[in-house]
Amino acid sequence: MKEKTLFQLNGTSSQLVVEVGDFAEILHWGKKISGSLESFRQSLYRPIPHGRLDNDVAMTTLPELGRGVFSSPGLEGHRDGHHWAPVFFLKNVEKSGDILSLTSEDQRAGLSLLTEICLDEFDVVKTRHTLINTKSGKYFVNRFANSMPLPARTTELMTFHGRWAREFQTQRQPLLHNGYQQENRRGRTSHEHYPAMVCGTANFSEIQGEVWGFHFAWSGNHRLRADVKTDGRRMMQAEVIYFPGEISLEKGESISTPWLYASYSENGLNQMSHHFHDHVRESVLADDFKNKPRPVHLNTWEGIYFDHEPEYIMEMASQAAELGVERFIIDDGWFKGRNDDTAALGDWFLDELKYPNGLLPIVEHVNQLGMEFGLWFEPEMINKNSDLYRAHPDWLLAVDGYEQPTGRHQYVIDLQNDDAFNFLYERLDYFLSAYNIGYIKWDMNREIVQPAHDGVASGCKQTERYYQLVDKIRAKFPHVSIESCAGGGGRIDYEILKRTDRFWASDNNDALERQGIQRGMSYFFPPEVMGSHIGADKCHCTRRRHSIEFRGVTALFGHMGIELDPVKEDGEEKAHFARYVALHKQLRSLLHTGTMWRTPTDDPAHQVLSVVSEDQSQAVVMVTQSAMPTHSLSGNLRILGLDSNSTYRIYILDKPKNYNDIVVFQPPWSKEGCELSGEWCKEVGLSMPILDPETAILIKAEKIS
């Protein structure tokens, strides 16, 4: 038995205490504690009850069945049926700053394990494992999970669910016995099972309670679980789902888990989000895009769909520039034979029937108008009705002898096939080299069924190969901005965000639905990476109609764009679009660098979201009336995050057209403005105006002393 040593990893307000000996165990993860940890250690030795094993069994950083941990082990595998319950012994510990590296071995099983744990200044933990086969013969890996302990006081979960056009929905459930598990086998992060969860003390909220938030940085199949052992100890696990036989390691080969990101907050969900947002801005986003203003988009999809006519598109661009648009994107329908969604995916050559003079005149026209040019691709997909499939039917990601169901009439290309991979890279390289393209909308519109390369399951390796394709493009064209679209919301996580700088949160531009979608996304992502567009008067997804004021205010709180055909809009509607584009530009530096607050409200029919500048000199607040007020009066609006000792002028920036017509009179402050201390704004607030359902107001706070 090795002598045990304690190591501390310190963030700004949180702390990890790890004890190492024969193995490593996290003793404390939470609020930073001062004092002599060695002398405090004696307080945490556990009793051993009757009716169980005679020795204390630790929840190590990789829980092991072979040590007597009867909950979900961190590793499951075998070598021709042997060495299926390895037990690792710690051989080396290295600590550099707040990064801890632990090397363990099971010599009998012929396995080596590297565990990395780090805690940064933003109170975000990153951890992963790497497994190495050190012995002759294949070692098959069935499961390989990141594991983090939770204190017994975590009795409630907030998890995410959704579907296409309704992503990032949240739900609450107790964590008292047994546990919770979610699985995603759709081949991408998915609209349904976003890889994140929050564990916390009972009734945690936006501003109170202890919470432990988790984000699994992986863009494919995954499993998340939170378990309660019969002795009351708790654990969270995150892992890639490997299909049978997918992962086998020859001697000297290794596999790493994706990074699991986690953060502790003693002040509810807002503080947790602040930790993650700061970490993303500093450590995840590529340097090329950290300080660059996010250009306002116009995307042609909902404006013209597949109906491409160059002169008309150039007129769209001209009118887009008049609205203040800074990036013009041609969506699906520009390549050879692409007249609907049943054909031509994979044939990445310009459709010369639609574009007889080529693409260059349009690109130059867009650039001369002062806008960046962007182009839509869906590189991983193929239609059977395409020249590419007719030439290379063997490039399908499929199991021979089975007929896959289609998704949007399309199939998936096997990226492990080097010829297919190189063809896709060459086509992307051609367009990015031939034209001044500043942006790619990278789509992925279907789920993956039976992923196989040469008959062997390859769901994990397809995801890794996708990363390699994006990496290769980014290495040659680092200035090109890439959006991860995936049908809107289908591939969103930190690992792909390292390679891109924008997510299309949802194909649904309905402002009411977007309020919930964008709020759910905000728990782990800052506003500047979330694409949020003003759609047409009649939403293409829900057929619901909303005022331009509601659509405009909703789209402000992200990376803004507009999704319409400006040629078809009347002058009044275009003037409204131009107004919200200008307003977004006015607020952009605040929205994309400030601290976001989701504010609790007295009435559940309200939703309040604000962003406060880093120096607390200003804030912008969106108040949404999502449904009929519960009572005839709706309580007070509080504004969080302001400097308590400063005075602010509070006034309305934007309101519904009928704001003053639906009541005898609105609160006087909303007409004339008022001056309040930051402390008053936080603790008391302002009388909430009366609003119609599905409307919003925008409020500005500016420090005056």
Buried (B, 14 or more C-beta within 10 A) or exposed (E): EEEBEBBBBBBEBBBBBBBBBBBBBBBBBBEBEEEEBEEBBEEEEEEEEEEEEEEEBBBBBBBBBBBBBEBBBBBBBBBEEEBBBBBBEBEEBEBEEBBBBBBBBBEEBBBBBBBBBBBBBBBBBBBBBBBBBBBEBBBBBBBBBBBBBBBEEBBBBBBBBBEBBBBBBBEEEEBEEEBBEBEBBBBBBBBBBBBBBBBBBEEBBBBBBBBBBBBBBBBBBBBBBBBBBEEEBBBBBBBBBBBEEBBBBEEEEEBEBBBBBBBBBBBBBBBBBBBBBBBBBEBBBBEEBEEEEBBBBBBBBBBBBBEBEBEBBBBBBBBBBEBBBBBBBBBBBBBBBBBEBBBBBBBBBBBEEBBEEEBEEBBBBBBEBEBBBBBBBBBBBBBBBBBBBEEBEEBBBBBEEEEBEEBEBBBBBBBBBEEBBEBBBEBBBEBBEEBEBBBBBBBBBBBBBBBBBEEBBBBBBBBBBBBEBBEBBBEEBEEBBBBBBBBBBBBBBBBBBBBBBBBBBBBBBBBBBBBBBBBBBBBBBBBBBBBBBBBBEEBBBBEEEBBBBBBBBBBBBBBBBBBBBBBEBEEEBBEBBBBBBEBBBBBBEBBBBBBBBBBBBBBEBBBBBBBBBEEBBBBBBBBBBBEEBEEEEBBEBBBBBBBEEBBBBBBBBBBBEEBBEEEEEBBEBBBEBBEBBBBBBBEEBBBBBBBBEBBBBBBBBBBEE
